Amino acid sequence: MQSASQAAGFGSEITLMRRHLAFAEQGAGWLTVHAPSDDAANRITEVATRFEALCAVRRRRLATEDLL
């Protein structure tokens, strides 16, 4: 993270990495879940909301989508 170039700041991956690092520094962990369909992503969002998740992100082939 410290050696990432300034140009990396324009991409979504480095932004997500910074967000995850900030949560980890606060003691949070994370879980990766396979959600190939919109229905699966919706169910995951419901569960994440119920358990007060700090963040939920769906990674797609060319983009990421904040679910929370």
PyMOL Python script that loads the backbone (N, CA, C, O; Angstrom):
from pymol import cmd

cmd.read_pdbstr("""\
ATOM      1  N   MET A   1       0.823  -1.187   0.000  1.00  0.00           N
ATOM      2  CA  MET A   1       0.000   0.000   0.000  1.00  0.00           C
ATOM      3  C   MET A   1       0.872   1.258   0.000  1.00  0.00           C
ATOM      4  O   MET A   1       0.581   2.224  -0.705  1.00  0.00           O
ATOM      5  N   GLN A   2       1.920   1.235   0.781  1.00  0.00           N
ATOM      6  CA  GLN A   2       2.750   2.422   0.881  1.00  0.00           C
ATOM      7  C   GLN A   2       3.531   2.679  -0.401  1.00  0.00           C
ATOM      8  O   GLN A   2       3.888   3.820  -0.695  1.00  0.00           O
ATOM      9  N   SER A   3       3.795   1.629  -1.161  1.00  0.00           N
ATOM     10  CA  SER A   3       4.591   1.802  -2.372  1.00  0.00           C
ATOM     11  C   SER A   3       3.745   1.924  -3.632  1.00  0.00           C
ATOM     12  O   SER A   3       4.289   1.981  -4.735  1.00  0.00           O
ATOM     13  N   ALA A   4       2.428   1.965  -3.488  1.00  0.00           N
ATOM     14  CA  ALA A   4       1.557   2.120  -4.658  1.00  0.00           C
ATOM     15  C   ALA A   4       1.771   3.511  -5.255  1.00  0.00           C
ATOM     16  O   ALA A   4       1.885   4.499  -4.529  1.00  0.00           O
ATOM     17  N   SER A   5       1.824   3.571  -6.569  1.00  0.00           N
ATOM     18  CA  SER A   5       2.056   4.860  -7.225  1.00  0.00           C
ATOM     19  C   SER A   5       0.837   5.768  -7.093  1.00  0.00           C
ATOM     20  O   SER A   5      -0.262   5.297  -6.798  1.00  0.00           O
ATOM     21  N   GLN A   6       1.027   7.050  -7.307  1.00  0.00           N
ATOM     22  CA  GLN A   6      -0.075   8.007  -7.258  1.00  0.00           C
ATOM     23  C   GLN A   6      -1.126   7.679  -8.313  1.00  0.00           C
ATOM     24  O   GLN A   6      -2.319   7.889  -8.093  1.00  0.00           O
ATOM     25  N   ALA A   7      -0.683   7.166  -9.458  1.00  0.00           N
ATOM     26  CA  ALA A   7      -1.622   6.814 -10.524  1.00  0.00           C
ATOM     27  C   ALA A   7      -2.554   5.687 -10.095  1.00  0.00           C
ATOM     28  O   ALA A   7      -3.675   5.585 -10.592  1.00  0.00           O
ATOM     29  N   ALA A   8      -2.097   4.839  -9.172  1.00  0.00           N
ATOM     30  CA  ALA A   8      -2.941   3.733  -8.698  1.00  0.00           C
ATOM     31  C   ALA A   8      -4.162   4.245  -7.947  1.00  0.00           C
ATOM     32  O   ALA A   8      -5.166   3.539  -7.846  1.00  0.00           O
ATOM     33  N   GLY A   9      -4.090   5.455  -7.423  1.00  0.00           N
ATOM     34  CA  GLY A   9      -5.203   6.026  -6.675  1.00  0.00           C
ATOM     35  C   GLY A   9      -6.449   6.259  -7.500  1.00  0.00           C
ATOM     36  O   GLY A   9      -7.523   6.491  -6.945  1.00  0.00           O
ATOM     37  N   PHE A  10      -6.327   6.203  -8.808  1.00  0.00           N
ATOM     38  CA  PHE A  10      -7.488   6.408  -9.673  1.00  0.00           C
ATOM     39  C   PHE A  10      -8.281   5.128  -9.900  1.00  0.00           C
ATOM     40  O   PHE A  10      -9.411   5.188 -10.382  1.00  0.00           O
ATOM     41  N   GLY A  11      -7.716   3.973  -9.564  1.00  0.00           N
ATOM     42  CA  GLY A  11      -8.386   2.708  -9.805  1.00  0.00           C
ATOM     43  C   GLY A  11      -9.217   2.260  -8.618  1.00  0.00           C
ATOM     44  O   GLY A  11      -8.975   2.672  -7.483  1.00  0.00           O
ATOM     45  N   SER A  12     -10.191   1.420  -8.887  1.00  0.00           N
ATOM     46  CA  SER A  12     -11.064   0.944  -7.814  1.00  0.00           C
ATOM     47  C   SER A  12     -10.370  -0.062  -6.912  1.00  0.00           C
ATOM     48  O   SER A  12     -10.705  -0.142  -5.730  1.00  0.00           O
ATOM     49  N   GLU A  13      -9.421  -0.829  -7.421  1.00  0.00           N
ATOM     50  CA  GLU A  13      -8.752  -1.842  -6.606  1.00  0.00           C
ATOM     51  C   GLU A  13      -7.981  -1.213  -5.454  1.00  0.00           C
ATOM     52  O   GLU A  13      -8.086  -1.681  -4.321  1.00  0.00           O
ATOM     53  N   ILE A  14      -7.221  -0.179  -5.713  1.00  0.00           N
ATOM     54  CA  ILE A  14      -6.443   0.447  -4.639  1.00  0.00           C
ATOM     55  C   ILE A  14      -7.380   1.123  -3.645  1.00  0.00           C
ATOM     56  O   ILE A  14      -7.088   1.150  -2.449  1.00  0.00           O
ATOM     57  N   THR A  15      -8.483   1.661  -4.109  1.00  0.00           N
ATOM     58  CA  THR A  15      -9.468   2.266  -3.209  1.00  0.00           C
ATOM     59  C   THR A  15     -10.051   1.215  -2.278  1.00  0.00           C
ATOM     60  O   THR A  15     -10.177   1.443  -1.075  1.00  0.00           O
ATOM     61  N   LEU A  16     -10.410   0.053  -2.842  1.00  0.00           N
ATOM     62  CA  LEU A  16     -10.927  -1.036  -2.012  1.00  0.00           C
ATOM     63  C   LEU A  16      -9.870  -1.538  -1.042  1.00  0.00           C
ATOM     64  O   LEU A  16     -10.181  -1.831   0.113  1.00  0.00           O
ATOM     65  N   MET A  17      -8.639  -1.640  -1.491  1.00  0.00           N
ATOM     66  CA  MET A  17      -7.568  -2.098  -0.615  1.00  0.00           C
ATOM     67  C   MET A  17      -7.387  -1.134   0.556  1.00  0.00           C
ATOM     68  O   MET A  17      -7.183  -1.568   1.689  1.00  0.00           O
ATOM     69  N   ARG A  18      -7.460   0.140   0.296  1.00  0.00           N
ATOM     70  CA  ARG A  18      -7.343   1.128   1.383  1.00  0.00           C
ATOM     71  C   ARG A  18      -8.506   1.003   2.356  1.00  0.00           C
ATOM     72  O   ARG A  18      -8.315   1.090   3.569  1.00  0.00           O
ATOM     73  N   ARG A  19      -9.701   0.800   1.834  1.00  0.00           N
ATOM     74  CA  ARG A  19     -10.882   0.629   2.689  1.00  0.00           C
ATOM     75  C   ARG A  19     -10.732  -0.621   3.548  1.00  0.00           C
ATOM     76  O   ARG A  19     -10.988  -0.583   4.751  1.00  0.00           O
ATOM     77  N   HIS A  20     -10.319  -1.722   2.938  1.00  0.00           N
ATOM     78  CA  HIS A  20     -10.134  -2.968   3.684  1.00  0.00           C
ATOM     79  C   HIS A  20      -9.044  -2.818   4.737  1.00  0.00           C
ATOM     80  O   HIS A  20      -9.182  -3.334   5.846  1.00  0.00           O
ATOM     81  N   LEU A  21      -7.973  -2.123   4.406  1.00  0.00           N
ATOM     82  CA  LEU A  21      -6.894  -1.889   5.364  1.00  0.00           C
ATOM     83  C   LEU A  21      -7.407  -1.089   6.559  1.00  0.00           C
ATOM     84  O   LEU A  21      -7.091  -1.420   7.702  1.00  0.00           O
ATOM     85  N   ALA A  22      -8.185  -0.053   6.314  1.00  0.00           N
ATOM     86  CA  ALA A  22      -8.729   0.764   7.402  1.00  0.00           C
ATOM     87  C   ALA A  22      -9.614  -0.080   8.315  1.00  0.00           C
ATOM     88  O   ALA A  22      -9.534   0.049   9.536  1.00  0.00           O
ATOM     89  N   PHE A  23     -10.456  -0.942   7.743  1.00  0.00           N
ATOM     90  CA  PHE A  23     -11.296  -1.823   8.556  1.00  0.00           C
ATOM     91  C   PHE A  23     -10.433  -2.806   9.341  1.00  0.00           C
ATOM     92  O   PHE A  23     -10.695  -3.045  10.519  1.00  0.00           O
ATOM     93  N   ALA A  24      -9.416  -3.374   8.714  1.00  0.00           N
ATOM     94  CA  ALA A  24      -8.534  -4.336   9.385  1.00  0.00           C
ATOM     95  C   ALA A  24      -7.800  -3.675  10.544  1.00  0.00           C
ATOM     96  O   ALA A  24      -7.611  -4.295  11.590  1.00  0.00           O
ATOM     97  N   GLU A  25      -7.385  -2.428  10.371  1.00  0.00           N
ATOM     98  CA  GLU A  25      -6.706  -1.709  11.443  1.00  0.00           C
ATOM     99  C   GLU A  25      -7.622  -1.473  12.639  1.00  0.00           C
ATOM    100  O   GLU A  25      -7.149  -1.252  13.754  1.00  0.00           O
ATOM    101  N   GLN A  26      -8.924  -1.520  12.408  1.00  0.00           N
ATOM    102  CA  GLN A  26      -9.909  -1.380  13.485  1.00  0.00           C
ATOM    103  C   GLN A  26     -10.294  -2.734  14.065  1.00  0.00           C
ATOM    104  O   GLN A  26     -11.145  -2.811  14.952  1.00  0.00           O
ATOM    105  N   GLY A  27      -9.671  -3.808  13.568  1.00  0.00           N
ATOM    106  CA  GLY A  27      -9.928  -5.144  14.090  1.00  0.00           C
ATOM    107  C   GLY A  27     -10.948  -5.952  13.317  1.00  0.00           C
ATOM    108  O   GLY A  27     -11.298  -7.058  13.730  1.00  0.00           O
ATOM    109  N   ALA A  28     -11.430  -5.429  12.214  1.00  0.00           N
ATOM    110  CA  ALA A  28     -12.427  -6.147  11.416  1.00  0.00           C
ATOM    111  C   ALA A  28     -11.764  -7.231  10.565  1.00  0.00           C
ATOM    112  O   ALA A  28     -10.589  -7.135  10.209  1.00  0.00           O
ATOM    113  N   GLY A  29     -12.529  -8.240  10.257  1.00  0.00           N
ATOM    114  CA  GLY A  29     -12.100  -9.270   9.321  1.00  0.00           C
ATOM    115  C   GLY A  29     -12.987  -9.211   8.104  1.00  0.00           C
ATOM    116  O   GLY A  29     -13.831  -8.321   7.997  1.00  0.00           O
ATOM    117  N   TRP A  30     -12.815 -10.141   7.181  1.00  0.00           N
ATOM    118  CA  TRP A  30     -13.688 -10.157   6.012  1.00  0.00           C
ATOM    119  C   TRP A  30     -13.930 -11.572   5.561  1.00  0.00           C
ATOM    120  O   TRP A  30     -13.207 -12.501   5.921  1.00  0.00           O
ATOM    121  N   LEU A  31     -14.947 -11.710   4.779  1.00  0.00           N
ATOM    122  CA  LEU A  31     -15.403 -12.989   4.271  1.00  0.00           C
ATOM    123  C   LEU A  31     -15.639 -12.835   2.776  1.00  0.00           C
ATOM    124  O   LEU A  31     -16.246 -11.860   2.333  1.00  0.00           O
ATOM    125  N   THR A  32     -15.162 -13.791   2.010  1.00  0.00           N
ATOM    126  CA  THR A  32     -15.393 -13.784   0.571  1.00  0.00           C
ATOM    127  C   THR A  32     -16.457 -14.830   0.262  1.00  0.00           C
ATOM    128  O   THR A  32     -16.357 -15.978   0.695  1.00  0.00           O
ATOM    129  N   VAL A  33     -17.477 -14.422  -0.491  1.00  0.00           N
ATOM    130  CA  VAL A  33     -18.596 -15.300  -0.809  1.00  0.00           C
ATOM    131  C   VAL A  33     -18.807 -15.301  -2.316  1.00  0.00           C
ATOM    132  O   VAL A  33     -18.792 -14.247  -2.950  1.00  0.00           O
ATOM    133  N   HIS A  34     -19.003 -16.475  -2.882  1.00  0.00           N
ATOM    134  CA  HIS A  34     -19.277 -16.603  -4.310  1.00  0.00           C
ATOM    135  C   HIS A  34     -20.735 -16.238  -4.571  1.00  0.00           C
ATOM    136  O   HIS A  34     -21.636 -16.856  -4.004  1.00  0.00           O
ATOM    137  N   ALA A  35     -20.978 -15.248  -5.418  1.00  0.00           N
ATOM    138  CA  ALA A  35     -22.336 -14.792  -5.745  1.00  0.00           C
ATOM    139  C   ALA A  35     -22.448 -14.618  -7.249  1.00  0.00           C
ATOM    140  O   ALA A  35     -22.341 -13.498  -7.749  1.00  0.00           O
ATOM    141  N   PRO A  36     -22.661 -15.704  -7.980  1.00  0.00           N
ATOM    142  CA  PRO A  36     -22.664 -15.612  -9.440  1.00  0.00           C
ATOM    143  C   PRO A  36     -23.905 -14.947 -10.038  1.00  0.00           C
ATOM    144  O   PRO A  36     -23.879 -14.508 -11.188  1.00  0.00           O
ATOM    145  N   SER A  37     -24.980 -14.871  -9.269  1.00  0.00           N
ATOM    146  CA  SER A  37     -26.217 -14.307  -9.826  1.00  0.00           C
ATOM    147  C   SER A  37     -26.662 -13.096  -9.016  1.00  0.00           C
ATOM    148  O   SER A  37     -26.199 -12.878  -7.896  1.00  0.00           O
ATOM    149  N   ASP A  38     -27.558 -12.321  -9.592  1.00  0.00           N
ATOM    150  CA  ASP A  38     -28.114 -11.171  -8.877  1.00  0.00           C
ATOM    151  C   ASP A  38     -28.887 -11.630  -7.647  1.00  0.00           C
ATOM    152  O   ASP A  38     -28.827 -10.976  -6.605  1.00  0.00           O
ATOM    153  N   ASP A  39     -29.613 -12.747  -7.747  1.00  0.00           N
ATOM    154  CA  ASP A  39     -30.352 -13.267  -6.595  1.00  0.00           C
ATOM    155  C   ASP A  39     -29.415 -13.612  -5.448  1.00  0.00           C
ATOM    156  O   ASP A  39     -29.706 -13.313  -4.290  1.00  0.00           O
ATOM    157  N   ALA A  40     -28.292 -14.241  -5.770  1.00  0.00           N
ATOM    158  CA  ALA A  40     -27.308 -14.583  -4.736  1.00  0.00           C
ATOM    159  C   ALA A  40     -26.741 -13.320  -4.104  1.00  0.00           C
ATOM    160  O   ALA A  40     -26.590 -13.259  -2.883  1.00  0.00           O
ATOM    161  N   ALA A  41     -26.430 -12.328  -4.898  1.00  0.00           N
ATOM    162  CA  ALA A  41     -25.905 -11.063  -4.373  1.00  0.00           C
ATOM    163  C   ALA A  41     -26.934 -10.383  -3.473  1.00  0.00           C
ATOM    164  O   ALA A  41     -26.576  -9.800  -2.449  1.00  0.00           O
ATOM    165  N   ASN A  42     -28.200 -10.456  -3.848  1.00  0.00           N
ATOM    166  CA  ASN A  42     -29.261  -9.869  -3.023  1.00  0.00           C
ATOM    167  C   ASN A  42     -29.364 -10.585  -1.676  1.00  0.00           C
ATOM    168  O   ASN A  42     -29.527  -9.937  -0.643  1.00  0.00           O
ATOM    169  N   ARG A  43     -29.272 -11.910  -1.681  1.00  0.00           N
ATOM    170  CA  ARG A  43     -29.324 -12.677  -0.426  1.00  0.00           C
ATOM    171  C   ARG A  43     -28.132 -12.321   0.461  1.00  0.00           C
ATOM    172  O   ARG A  43     -28.278 -12.158   1.672  1.00  0.00           O
ATOM    173  N   ILE A  44     -26.966 -12.204  -0.145  1.00  0.00           N
ATOM    174  CA  ILE A  44     -25.770 -11.853   0.618  1.00  0.00           C
ATOM    175  C   ILE A  44     -25.912 -10.455   1.212  1.00  0.00           C
ATOM    176  O   ILE A  44     -25.522 -10.226   2.357  1.00  0.00           O
ATOM    177  N   THR A  45     -26.463  -9.527   0.448  1.00  0.00           N
ATOM    178  CA  THR A  45     -26.681  -8.175   0.949  1.00  0.00           C
ATOM    179  C   THR A  45     -27.628  -8.192   2.145  1.00  0.00           C
ATOM    180  O   THR A  45     -27.404  -7.476   3.122  1.00  0.00           O
ATOM    181  N   GLU A  46     -28.677  -8.997   2.078  1.00  0.00           N
ATOM    182  CA  GLU A  46     -29.620  -9.109   3.194  1.00  0.00           C
ATOM    183  C   GLU A  46     -28.935  -9.637   4.448  1.00  0.00           C
ATOM    184  O   GLU A  46     -29.152  -9.115   5.541  1.00  0.00           O
ATOM    185  N   VAL A  47     -28.116 -10.661   4.296  1.00  0.00           N
ATOM    186  CA  VAL A  47     -27.396 -11.237   5.436  1.00  0.00           C
ATOM    187  C   VAL A  47     -26.383 -10.233   5.987  1.00  0.00           C
ATOM    188  O   VAL A  47     -26.264 -10.068   7.201  1.00  0.00           O
ATOM    189  N   ALA A  48     -25.659  -9.569   5.098  1.00  0.00           N
ATOM    190  CA  ALA A  48     -24.668  -8.579   5.536  1.00  0.00           C
ATOM    191  C   ALA A  48     -25.339  -7.456   6.318  1.00  0.00           C
ATOM    192  O   ALA A  48     -24.801  -6.995   7.324  1.00  0.00           O
ATOM    193  N   THR A  49     -26.494  -7.019   5.871  1.00  0.00           N
ATOM    194  CA  THR A  49     -27.233  -5.971   6.567  1.00  0.00           C
ATOM    195  C   THR A  49     -27.693  -6.463   7.931  1.00  0.00           C
ATOM    196  O   THR A  49     -27.559  -5.752   8.926  1.00  0.00           O
ATOM    197  N   ARG A  50     -28.228  -7.664   7.981  1.00  0.00           N
ATOM    198  CA  ARG A  50     -28.733  -8.235   9.232  1.00  0.00           C
ATOM    199  C   ARG A  50     -27.634  -8.324  10.291  1.00  0.00           C
ATOM    200  O   ARG A  50     -27.888  -8.100  11.475  1.00  0.00           O
ATOM    201  N   PHE A  51     -26.415  -8.650   9.864  1.00  0.00           N
ATOM    202  CA  PHE A  51     -25.309  -8.801  10.799  1.00  0.00           C
ATOM    203  C   PHE A  51     -24.423  -7.544  10.887  1.00  0.00           C
ATOM    204  O   PHE A  51     -23.299  -7.593  11.386  1.00  0.00           O
ATOM    205  N   GLU A  52     -24.954  -6.437  10.397  1.00  0.00           N
ATOM    206  CA  GLU A  52     -24.310  -5.128  10.504  1.00  0.00           C
ATOM    207  C   GLU A  52     -22.895  -5.114   9.933  1.00  0.00           C
ATOM    208  O   GLU A  52     -21.967  -4.597  10.556  1.00  0.00           O
ATOM    209  N   ALA A  53     -22.744  -5.682   8.754  1.00  0.00           N
ATOM    210  CA  ALA A  53     -21.449  -5.652   8.064  1.00  0.00           C
ATOM    211  C   ALA A  53     -21.059  -4.207   7.771  1.00  0.00           C
ATOM    212  O   ALA A  53     -21.912  -3.354   7.527  1.00  0.00           O
ATOM    213  N   LEU A  54     -19.781  -3.955   7.800  1.00  0.00           N
ATOM    214  CA  LEU A  54     -19.282  -2.610   7.519  1.00  0.00           C
ATOM    215  C   LEU A  54     -19.231  -2.319   6.030  1.00  0.00           C
ATOM    216  O   LEU A  54     -19.276  -1.161   5.613  1.00  0.00           O
ATOM    217  N   CYS A  55     -19.135  -3.376   5.230  1.00  0.00           N
ATOM    218  CA  CYS A  55     -18.917  -3.204   3.802  1.00  0.00           C
ATOM    219  C   CYS A  55     -19.319  -4.494   3.089  1.00  0.00           C
ATOM    220  O   CYS A  55     -19.147  -5.586   3.631  1.00  0.00           O
ATOM    221  N   ALA A  56     -19.835  -4.371   1.914  1.00  0.00           N
ATOM    222  CA  ALA A  56     -20.080  -5.522   1.040  1.00  0.00           C
ATOM    223  C   ALA A  56     -19.842  -5.050  -0.392  1.00  0.00           C
ATOM    224  O   ALA A  56     -20.430  -4.065  -0.839  1.00  0.00           O
ATOM    225  N   VAL A  57     -18.988  -5.753  -1.093  1.00  0.00           N
ATOM    226  CA  VAL A  57     -18.610  -5.367  -2.449  1.00  0.00           C
ATOM    227  C   VAL A  57     -18.755  -6.578  -3.358  1.00  0.00           C
ATOM    228  O   VAL A  57     -18.288  -7.670  -3.033  1.00  0.00           O
ATOM    229  N   ARG A  58     -19.394  -6.379  -4.479  1.00  0.00           N
ATOM    230  CA  ARG A  58     -19.502  -7.435  -5.483  1.00  0.00           C
ATOM    231  C   ARG A  58     -18.494  -7.145  -6.591  1.00  0.00           C
ATOM    232  O   ARG A  58     -18.504  -6.081  -7.210  1.00  0.00           O
ATOM    233  N   ARG A  59     -17.644  -8.105  -6.813  1.00  0.00           N
ATOM    234  CA  ARG A  59     -16.637  -7.949  -7.876  1.00  0.00           C
ATOM    235  C   ARG A  59     -17.174  -8.594  -9.146  1.00  0.00           C
ATOM    236  O   ARG A  59     -17.584  -9.755  -9.159  1.00  0.00           O
ATOM    237  N   ARG A  60     -17.158  -7.817 -10.190  1.00  0.00           N
ATOM    238  CA  ARG A  60     -17.560  -8.315 -11.500  1.00  0.00           C
ATOM    239  C   ARG A  60     -16.334  -8.354 -12.400  1.00  0.00           C
ATOM    240  O   ARG A  60     -15.241  -7.950 -12.002  1.00  0.00           O
ATOM    241  N   ARG A  61     -16.524  -8.826 -13.571  1.00  0.00           N
ATOM    242  CA  ARG A  61     -15.381  -8.983 -14.478  1.00  0.00           C
ATOM    243  C   ARG A  61     -14.647  -7.667 -14.735  1.00  0.00           C
ATOM    244  O   ARG A  61     -13.417  -7.634 -14.711  1.00  0.00           O
ATOM    245  N   LEU A  62     -15.383  -6.592 -14.978  1.00  0.00           N
ATOM    246  CA  LEU A  62     -14.758  -5.312 -15.303  1.00  0.00           C
ATOM    247  C   LEU A  62     -15.061  -4.197 -14.314  1.00  0.00           C
ATOM    248  O   LEU A  62     -14.658  -3.054 -14.531  1.00  0.00           O
ATOM    249  N   ALA A  63     -15.760  -4.510 -13.241  1.00  0.00           N
ATOM    250  CA  ALA A  63     -16.143  -3.445 -12.307  1.00  0.00           C
ATOM    251  C   ALA A  63     -16.418  -4.032 -10.936  1.00  0.00           C
ATOM    252  O   ALA A  63     -16.577  -5.243 -10.782  1.00  0.00           O
ATOM    253  N   THR A  64     -16.474  -3.159  -9.948  1.00  0.00           N
ATOM    254  CA  THR A  64     -16.910  -3.541  -8.624  1.00  0.00           C
ATOM    255  C   THR A  64     -18.171  -2.756  -8.299  1.00  0.00           C
ATOM    256  O   THR A  64     -18.404  -1.672  -8.833  1.00  0.00           O
ATOM    257  N   GLU A  65     -18.984  -3.328  -7.407  1.00  0.00           N
ATOM    258  CA  GLU A  65     -20.264  -2.719  -7.053  1.00  0.00           C
ATOM    259  C   GLU A  65     -20.402  -2.760  -5.543  1.00  0.00           C
ATOM    260  O   GLU A  65     -20.332  -3.834  -4.946  1.00  0.00           O
ATOM    261  N   ASP A  66     -20.597  -1.605  -4.912  1.00  0.00           N
ATOM    262  CA  ASP A  66     -20.859  -1.567  -3.471  1.00  0.00           C
ATOM    263  C   ASP A  66     -22.282  -2.073  -3.229  1.00  0.00           C
ATOM    264  O   ASP A  66     -23.242  -1.569  -3.811  1.00  0.00           O
ATOM    265  N   LEU A  67     -22.395  -3.073  -2.363  1.00  0.00           N
ATOM    266  CA  LEU A  67     -23.703  -3.601  -2.002  1.00  0.00           C
ATOM    267  C   LEU A  67     -24.228  -2.951  -0.732  1.00  0.00           C
ATOM    268  O   LEU A  67     -25.438  -2.887  -0.514  1.00  0.00           O
ATOM    269  N   LEU A  68     -23.326  -2.473   0.094  1.00  0.00           N
ATOM    270  CA  LEU A  68     -23.678  -1.731   1.322  1.00  0.00           C
ATOM    271  C   LEU A  68     -22.969  -0.402   1.305  1.00  0.00           C
ATOM    272  O   LEU A  68     -23.116   0.389   2.238  1.00  0.00           O
TER     273      LEU A  68
END
""", "prot")
cmd.dss("prot")
cmd.show_as("cartoon", "prot")
cmd.util.cbc("prot")
cmd.orient("prot")
